[in-house]
């Protein structure tokens, strides 16, 4: 899941206008007893809110290095490794798109999908498991992501809530890891690492060492402000730690594949970390000064970053989640 900076394809369209105002967002979490949360969206309503039509959706393919591609459709970016050993993908979007994803891979001259690595449990990155798992594709994820998929749960996007149903057994990862694992596949090492809880409690970064590339899932959103799923164990400090650990593991020539948005580079990820750290420190300072979420939102702590990640309305969910996370920490410390 992600917070988007535009109202084009992939945006939350009317959901933003309907759900987000600084007052509503503040009341939703400061005084929930007097401001009941709206009912969770149905899956159809959720897809419609994003402006996603699975029938007319097209898959766009971008070659980023020899043997490595990125597919863009509806939901999280899909990395595709193709070679003599077969096909490995990172994330798989929606089950309704499985046929189109397979067709796009076939156009690369590759066969069927052998492995899928889920970067985390959210529907827009892992729901494709429901179609691929029964086909015999081997699914890999962090241990916590598998638990989250098996349990299901509420995804609180601030602007809307969605109850993700538990995945069936044949859609769950068969292979899990706690901190790191490697696949030696298609002529190189594909390393899967978990540095910290960040976007969720089960994030994975996938390093394609042969191509000097990394897929970060929704720890890195290159289409707007990040979404921190606090109820799923995500945290702003963990997101900073995860991104900094990634930067330490790559170099200035590394291809950086975000969970959403265009493929980019080391420098863009570096600037993203500066933004998150700056906003985090500003919000913490206002929390320490006794400011409410409503007051913090009105102060526009993301203002100087909105030109890149905005508009300001899209930042409200980010501000809300950072505030929610840091407020819990501050209360615990006291």
VENLINBEL-V931725 format. One record per residue. N is the residue number from 1. RES is the residue in three letters. SS is DSSP state (a for helix, b for strand, c for the rest). OMEGA is omega in degrees with one decimal (999 if undefined). NEAR is the number of other C-alpha atoms within 10 Angstrom. Layout:
n->N res->RES ss->SS omega->OMEGA near->NEAR
n->N res->RES ss->SS omega->OMEGA near->NEAR
This chain:
n->1 res->UNK ss->c omega->-173.3 near->24
n->2 res->UNK ss->c omega->170.1 near->28
n->3 res->UNK ss->c omega->-173.3 near->26
n->4 res->UNK ss->c omega->-176.0 near->28
n->5 res->UNK ss->c omega->-177.4 near->23
n->6 res->UNK ss->c omega->176.1 near->17
n->7 res->UNK ss->c omega->174.9 near->15
n->8 res->UNK ss->c omega->-178.8 near->11
n->9 res->UNK ss->c omega->179.9 near->13
n->10 res->UNK ss->c omega->180.0 near->23
n->11 res->UNK ss->c omega->-179.1 near->20
n->12 res->UNK ss->c omega->172.5 near->25
n->13 res->UNK ss->c omega->-175.3 near->17
n->14 res->UNK ss->a omega->179.9 near->13
n->15 res->UNK ss->a omega->-179.8 near->16
n->16 res->UNK ss->a omega->-179.2 near->19
n->17 res->UNK ss->a omega->-175.6 near->11
n->18 res->UNK ss->a omega->-171.2 near->10
n->19 res->UNK ss->a omega->-167.9 near->14
n->20 res->UNK ss->c omega->157.1 near->18
n->21 res->UNK ss->c omega->179.9 near->17
n->22 res->UNK ss->a omega->-178.3 near->19
n->23 res->UNK ss->a omega->-178.5 near->13
n->24 res->UNK ss->a omega->-179.7 near->16
n->25 res->UNK ss->a omega->179.6 near->21
n->26 res->UNK ss->a omega->-178.3 near->22
n->27 res->UNK ss->a omega->-176.1 near->18
n->28 res->UNK ss->a omega->-175.2 near->19
n->29 res->UNK ss->a omega->179.0 near->18
n->30 res->UNK ss->a omega->-178.0 near->15
n->31 res->UNK ss->c omega->-175.8 near->10
n->32 res->UNK ss->c omega->-178.8 near->11
n->33 res->UNK ss->c omega->179.6 near->10
n->34 res->UNK ss->c omega->179.2 near->9
n->35 res->UNK ss->c omega->-177.3 near->14
n->36 res->UNK ss->c omega->179.9 near->11
n->37 res->UNK ss->c omega->178.0 near->15
n->38 res->UNK ss->c omega->179.1 near->11
n->39 res->UNK ss->c omega->177.8 near->10
n->40 res->UNK ss->c omega->178.6 near->16
n->41 res->UNK ss->b omega->168.9 near->15
n->42 res->UNK ss->c omega->-179.9 near->13
n->43 res->UNK ss->a omega->179.2 near->14
n->44 res->UNK ss->a omega->179.7 near->10
n->45 res->UNK ss->a omega->179.0 near->13
n->46 res->UNK ss->a omega->179.9 near->17
n->47 res->UNK ss->a omega->178.7 near->18
n->48 res->UNK ss->a omega->178.9 near->17
n->49 res->UNK ss->a omega->175.9 near->18
n->50 res->UNK ss->a omega->-175.8 near->20
n->51 res->UNK ss->c omega->-176.1 near->18
n->52 res->UNK ss->c omega->176.2 near->19
n->53 res->UNK ss->c omega->-174.8 near->13
n->54 res->UNK ss->c omega->-179.1 near->16
n->55 res->UNK ss->c omega->-174.7 near->8
n->56 res->UNK ss->c omega->-176.5 near->6
n->57 res->UNK ss->c omega->176.4 near->13
n->58 res->UNK ss->c omega->177.7 near->16
n->59 res->UNK ss->c omega->176.8 near->14
n->60 res->UNK ss->b omega->-177.0 near->11
n->61 res->UNK ss->b omega->176.0 near->19
n->62 res->UNK ss->b omega->174.8 near->14
n->63 res->UNK ss->b omega->-179.1 near->13
n->64 res->UNK ss->b omega->176.8 near->18
n->65 res->UNK ss->b omega->179.0 near->14
n->66 res->UNK ss->c omega->-179.8 near->11
n->67 res->UNK ss->c omega->-178.5 near->17
n->68 res->UNK ss->b omega->-177.3 near->19
n->69 res->UNK ss->b omega->172.1 near->19
n->70 res->UNK ss->b omega->176.5 near->23
n->71 res->UNK ss->b omega->178.0 near->22
n->72 res->UNK ss->b omega->178.8 near->20
n->73 res->UNK ss->c omega->175.7 near->23
n->74 res->UNK ss->c omega->-178.9 near->24
n->75 res->UNK ss->c omega->-173.6 near->24
n->76 res->UNK ss->c omega->177.7 near->28
n->77 res->UNK ss->c omega->179.7 near->27
n->78 res->UNK ss->b omega->171.4 near->28
n->79 res->UNK ss->b omega->-177.7 near->29
n->80 res->UNK ss->b omega->172.2 near->25
n->81 res->UNK ss->b omega->178.7 near->26
n->82 res->UNK ss->b omega->-179.9 near->23
n->83 res->UNK ss->b omega->-175.5 near->17
n->84 res->UNK ss->c omega->-178.3 near->10
n->85 res->UNK ss->c omega->179.9 near->12
n->86 res->UNK ss->b omega->-174.3 near->15
n->87 res->UNK ss->b omega->171.0 near->20
n->88 res->UNK ss->b omega->176.5 near->25
n->89 res->UNK ss->b omega->174.1 near->22
n->90 res->UNK ss->b omega->-175.5 near->30
n->91 res->UNK ss->c omega->-171.5 near->31
n->92 res->UNK ss->c omega->172.2 near->31
n->93 res->UNK ss->c omega->-171.5 near->25
n->94 res->UNK ss->c omega->-178.1 near->22
n->95 res->UNK ss->a omega->-179.8 near->19
n->96 res->UNK ss->a omega->-178.2 near->16
n->97 res->UNK ss->a omega->-174.7 near->21
n->98 res->UNK ss->a omega->179.4 near->18
n->99 res->UNK ss->a omega->179.5 near->12
n->100 res->UNK ss->a omega->177.0 near->16
n->101 res->UNK ss->a omega->178.6 near->25
n->102 res->UNK ss->a omega->179.8 near->15
n->103 res->UNK ss->a omega->178.7 near->16
n->104 res->UNK ss->a omega->177.8 near->17
n->105 res->UNK ss->a omega->178.0 near->22
n->106 res->UNK ss->a omega->179.0 near->13
n->107 res->UNK ss->c omega->175.5 near->11
n->108 res->UNK ss->c omega->-179.0 near->14
n->109 res->UNK ss->c omega->-177.7 near->10
n->110 res->UNK ss->c omega->178.8 near->17
n->111 res->UNK ss->c omega->-177.5 near->15
n->112 res->UNK ss->c omega->-179.2 near->14
n->113 res->UNK ss->c omega->179.2 near->22
n->114 res->UNK ss->c omega->-177.8 near->16
n->115 res->UNK ss->b omega->166.8 near->21
n->116 res->UNK ss->b omega->173.4 near->26
n->117 res->UNK ss->b omega->175.8 near->27
n->118 res->UNK ss->c omega->178.4 near->31
n->119 res->UNK ss->c omega->174.7 near->31
n->120 res->UNK ss->c omega->-167.1 near->30
n->121 res->UNK ss->c omega->-173.0 near->29
n->122 res->UNK ss->c omega->-171.5 near->23
n->123 res->UNK ss->a omega->-174.8 near->23
n->124 res->UNK ss->a omega->176.5 near->21
n->125 res->UNK ss->a omega->-170.4 near->26
n->126 res->UNK ss->a omega->-178.7 near->29
n->127 res->UNK ss->c omega->177.4 near->25
n->128 res->UNK ss->c omega->174.6 near->22
n->129 res->UNK ss->a omega->-176.3 near->29
n->130 res->UNK ss->a omega->177.5 near->20
n->131 res->UNK ss->a omega->-173.3 near->19
n->132 res->UNK ss->a omega->-179.5 near->23
n->133 res->UNK ss->a omega->178.6 near->20
n->134 res->UNK ss->a omega->177.2 near->13
n->135 res->UNK ss->a omega->-179.8 near->14
n->136 res->UNK ss->c omega->176.9 near->13
n->137 res->UNK ss->c omega->177.4 near->20
n->138 res->UNK ss->b omega->-175.1 near->21
n->139 res->UNK ss->b omega->-176.9 near->26
n->140 res->UNK ss->b omega->174.0 near->22
n->141 res->UNK ss->b omega->169.5 near->29
n->142 res->UNK ss->b omega->-178.9 near->29
n->143 res->UNK ss->a omega->-177.9 near->19
n->144 res->UNK ss->a omega->178.8 near->21
n->145 res->UNK ss->a omega->177.1 near->27
n->146 res->UNK ss->a omega->178.3 near->25
n->147 res->UNK ss->a omega->179.0 near->17
n->148 res->UNK ss->a omega->178.0 near->22
n->149 res->UNK ss->a omega->-178.6 near->24
n->150 res->UNK ss->a omega->-177.2 near->18
n->151 res->UNK ss->a omega->-171.0 near->12
n->152 res->UNK ss->c omega->177.9 near->16
n->153 res->UNK ss->b omega->-178.3 near->16
n->154 res->UNK ss->b omega->172.2 near->14
n->155 res->UNK ss->b omega->-178.4 near->19
n->156 res->UNK ss->b omega->-179.7 near->19
n->157 res->UNK ss->c omega->-177.6 near->19
n->158 res->UNK ss->c omega->179.3 near->21
n->159 res->UNK ss->c omega->179.7 near->21
n->160 res->UNK ss->c omega->177.4 near->20
n->161 res->UNK ss->b omega->178.9 near->17
n->162 res->UNK ss->b omega->178.3 near->18
n->163 res->UNK ss->b omega->179.1 near->15
n->164 res->UNK ss->b omega->-177.1 near->21
n->165 res->UNK ss->c omega->174.5 near->14
n->166 res->UNK ss->c omega->178.5 near->15
n->167 res->UNK ss->c omega->173.0 near->21
n->168 res->UNK ss->c omega->-174.1 near->13
n->169 res->UNK ss->a omega->-176.4 near->13
n->170 res->UNK ss->a omega->175.2 near->18
n->171 res->UNK ss->a omega->-178.5 near->25
n->172 res->UNK ss->c omega->176.6 near->24
n->173 res->UNK ss->c omega->176.7 near->24
n->174 res->UNK ss->c omega->-179.8 near->14
n->175 res->UNK ss->b omega->178.0 near->13
n->176 res->UNK ss->b omega->179.5 near->17
n->177 res->UNK ss->b omega->179.6 near->19
n->178 res->UNK ss->c omega->-177.8 near->14
n->179 res->UNK ss->c omega->-179.2 near->14
n->180 res->UNK ss->b omega->172.9 near->15
n->181 res->UNK ss->b omega->178.9 near->14
n->182 res->UNK ss->b omega->169.0 near->13
n->183 res->UNK ss->b omega->175.2 near->12
n->184 res->UNK ss->b omega->-162.7 near->10
n->185 res->UNK ss->b omega->177.2 near->18
n->186 res->UNK ss->c omega->171.5 near->17
n->187 res->UNK ss->c omega->-179.7 near->13
n->188 res->UNK ss->b omega->178.4 near->12
n->189 res->UNK ss->b omega->171.7 near->15
n->190 res->UNK ss->b omega->-174.0 near->22
n->191 res->UNK ss->b omega->-177.9 near->17
n->192 res->UNK ss->b omega->-172.9 near->25
n->193 res->UNK ss->b omega->172.2 near->22
n->194 res->UNK ss->c omega->-176.9 near->24
n->195 res->UNK ss->c omega->-176.9 near->21
n->196 res->UNK ss->c omega->166.9 near->22
n->197 res->UNK ss->c omega->-173.4 near->23
n->198 res->UNK ss->c omega->172.9 near->29
n->199 res->UNK ss->c omega->174.1 near->28
n->200 res->UNK ss->c omega->177.1 near->28
n->201 res->UNK ss->c omega->-175.4 near->24
n->202 res->UNK ss->c omega->-176.3 near->28
n->203 res->UNK ss->c omega->176.8 near->30
n->204 res->UNK ss->c omega->169.2 near->34
n->205 res->UNK ss->b omega->-175.8 near->28
n->206 res->UNK ss->b omega->-177.0 near->25
n->207 res->UNK ss->b omega->174.2 near->25
n->208 res->UNK ss->b omega->-170.9 near->22
n->209 res->UNK ss->c omega->-179.8 near->15
n->210 res->UNK ss->c omega->-177.7 near->16
n->211 res->UNK ss->c omega->-176.4 near->18
n->212 res->UNK ss->c omega->-178.4 near->14
n->213 res->UNK ss->b omega->177.1 near->22
n->214 res->UNK ss->b omega->173.5 near->24
n->215 res->UNK ss->b omega->-173.7 near->26
n->216 res->UNK ss->c omega->-177.0 near->26
n->217 res->UNK ss->a omega->-174.8 near->26
n->218 res->UNK ss->a omega->166.8 near->28
n->219 res->UNK ss->a omega->178.4 near->30
n->220 res->UNK ss->c omega->176.1 near->28
n->221 res->UNK ss->b omega->179.5 near->25
n->222 res->UNK ss->b omega->177.1 near->26
n->223 res->UNK ss->c omega->-179.4 near->21
n->224 res->UNK ss->c omega->177.1 near->22
n->225 res->UNK ss->c omega->178.4 near->29
n->226 res->UNK ss->c omega->172.4 near->29
n->227 res->UNK ss->c omega->177.9 near->30
n->228 res->UNK ss->c omega->-178.5 near->31
n->229 res->UNK ss->c omega->-175.5 near->26
n->230 res->UNK ss->a omega->-178.9 near->21
n->231 res->UNK ss->a omega->176.9 near->16
n->232 res->UNK ss->a omega->175.5 near->21
n->233 res->UNK ss->c omega->177.9 near->16
n->234 res->UNK ss->c omega->178.1 near->24
n->235 res->UNK ss->c omega->-179.0 near->26
n->236 res->UNK ss->a omega->178.5 near->26
n->237 res->UNK ss->a omega->177.0 near->17
n->238 res->UNK ss->a omega->178.7 near->20
n->239 res->UNK ss->a omega->176.8 near->26
n->240 res->UNK ss->a omega->-179.4 near->21
n->241 res->UNK ss->a omega->-178.8 near->17
n->242 res->UNK ss->a omega->-179.0 near->26
n->243 res->UNK ss->a omega->179.6 near->22
n->244 res->UNK ss->a omega->176.7 near->15
n->245 res->UNK ss->a omega->176.7 near->14
n->246 res->UNK ss->a omega->178.7 near->22
n->247 res->UNK ss->a omega->179.4 near->17
n->248 res->UNK ss->a omega->-176.4 near->9
n->249 res->UNK ss->a omega->-177.0 near->11
n->250 res->UNK ss->c omega->177.0 near->17
n->251 res->UNK ss->c omega->-173.3 near->14
n->252 res->UNK ss->c omega->179.3 near->9
n->253 res->UNK ss->c omega->-177.4 near->11
n->254 res->UNK ss->c omega->173.0 near->20
n->255 res->UNK ss->b omega->-176.5 near->21
n->256 res->UNK ss->b omega->-179.4 near->25
n->257 res->UNK ss->b omega->179.7 near->28
n->258 res->UNK ss->c omega->175.2 near->25
n->259 res->UNK ss->c omega->178.0 near->29
n->260 res->UNK ss->b omega->178.5 near->27
n->261 res->UNK ss->b omega->-174.5 near->17
n->262 res->UNK ss->c omega->173.3 near->16
n->263 res->UNK ss->c omega->-173.0 near->17
n->264 res->UNK ss->b omega->-168.8 near->15
n->265 res->UNK ss->b omega->-179.1 near->18
n->266 res->UNK ss->a omega->-174.7 near->17
n->267 res->UNK ss->a omega->179.2 near->15
n->268 res->UNK ss->a omega->176.5 near->13
n->269 res->UNK ss->a omega->178.7 near->21
n->270 res->UNK ss->a omega->179.0 near->14
n->271 res->UNK ss->a omega->176.9 near->11
n->272 res->UNK ss->a omega->178.8 near->22
n->273 res->UNK ss->a omega->177.5 near->20
n->274 res->UNK ss->a omega->179.4 near->13
n->275 res->UNK ss->a omega->-176.8 near->17
n->276 res->UNK ss->a omega->-178.8 near->21
n->277 res->UNK ss->a omega->-179.5 near->16
n->278 res->UNK ss->a omega->179.7 near->15
n->279 res->UNK ss->a omega->178.2 near->22
n->280 res->UNK ss->a omega->-178.0 near->20
n->281 res->UNK ss->a omega->178.0 near->13
n->282 res->UNK ss->a omega->-178.6 near->17
n->283 res->UNK ss->a omega->177.6 near->26
n->284 res->UNK ss->a omega->178.3 near->19
n->285 res->UNK ss->a omega->179.5 near->13
n->286 res->UNK ss->a omega->174.4 near->17
n->287 res->UNK ss->a omega->179.4 near->18
n->288 res->UNK ss->a omega->179.0 near->11
n->289 res->UNK ss->c omega->176.7 near->9
n->290 res->UNK ss->c omega->-179.4 near->11
n->291 res->UNK ss->c omega->174.8 near->14
n->292 res->UNK ss->c omega->176.8 near->15
n->293 res->UNK ss->a omega->179.6 near->24
n->294 res->UNK ss->a omega->179.4 near->17
n->295 res->UNK ss->a omega->179.6 near->15
n->296 res->UNK ss->a omega->178.6 near->23
n->297 res->UNK ss->a omega->-179.5 near->25
n->298 res->UNK ss->a omega->179.8 near->12
n->299 res->UNK ss->c omega->176.8 near->13
n->300 res->UNK ss->c omega->-178.2 near->19
n->301 res->UNK ss->c omega->177.3 near->21
n->302 res->UNK ss->c omega->-167.7 near->25
n->303 res->UNK ss->a omega->-176.6 near->14
n->304 res->UNK ss->a omega->176.6 near->13
n->305 res->UNK ss->a omega->-174.3 near->19
n->306 res->UNK ss->a omega->-180.0 near->18
n->307 res->UNK ss->a omega->179.3 near->11
n->308 res->UNK ss->a omega->-171.9 near->13
n->309 res->UNK ss->a omega->-169.2 near->24
n->310 res->UNK ss->c omega->12.4 near->21
n->311 res->UNK ss->c omega->-175.9 near->19
n->312 res->UNK ss->a omega->179.5 near->19
n->313 res->UNK ss->a omega->179.9 near->19
n->314 res->UNK ss->a omega->-178.7 near->24
n->315 res->UNK ss->a omega->-173.6 near->25
n->316 res->UNK ss->a omega->177.2 near->28
n->317 res->UNK ss->a omega->177.4 near->27
n->318 res->UNK ss->a omega->178.9 near->25
n->319 res->UNK ss->a omega->179.9 near->25
n->320 res->UNK ss->a omega->-177.0 near->25
n->321 res->UNK ss->a omega->177.4 near->24
n->322 res->UNK ss->a omega->177.9 near->25
n->323 res->UNK ss->a omega->-178.9 near->24
n->324 res->UNK ss->a omega->-179.9 near->18
n->325 res->UNK ss->a omega->-176.3 near->20
n->326 res->UNK ss->a omega->178.3 near->20
n->327 res->UNK ss->a omega->177.6 near->18
n->328 res->UNK ss->a omega->-179.7 near->11
n->329 res->UNK ss->a omega->-179.0 near->12
n->330 res->UNK ss->a omega->178.5 near->12
n->331 res->UNK ss->a omega->-179.9 near->8
n->332 res->UNK ss->a omega->-178.8 near->8
n->333 res->UNK ss->a omega->-179.6 near->7
n->334 res->UNK ss->c omega->999 near->5
